Amino acid sequence: METQKIVVAPGDGIGPELTDAVLDILSAAKVPLEYEKIQVGQSVYLKGLTVAASRHEPDYYSRE
């Protein structure tokens, strides 16, 4: 089976916990996924961003 690339957006609240649990299940089931996590939710909004931020955005992690 071909590896599929997906984007994972945990968000705020219980999102990160649920996302990690689902990724653990998919990994245990040997689902062929490659994924990139992006940041969404209040933490991104409060940094002045109105769209999801990924590691590809040069100054995302330096914003306060």
PETAMO-V928737 format. One record per pair of residues at least 6 apart in sequence whose C-alpha atoms are under 8 Angstrom apart, sorted by the first residue. I is the first residue (numbers start at 0). J is the second residue. Records with the same first field share a line. If there is no record, write none. Layout:
BEGIN
I=J / J
END
This chain:
BEGIN
0=31
1=31
2=31 / 32 / 33
3=31 / 32 / 33
4=32 / 33 / 34 / 35
5=32 / 33 / 34 / 35
6=34 / 35 / 36 / 37
7=18 / 34 / 35 / 36 / 37
8=36 / 37 / 38 / 39
9=15 / 17 / 18 / 36 / 37 / 38 / 39
10=38 / 39 / 40 / 41
11=39 / 40 / 41 / 42
36=53
37=51 / 52 / 53 / 54
38=51 / 52 / 53
39=50 / 51 / 52
40=51
43=49 / 50 / 51 / 52
44=50
46=62 / 63
52=59
53=59
END
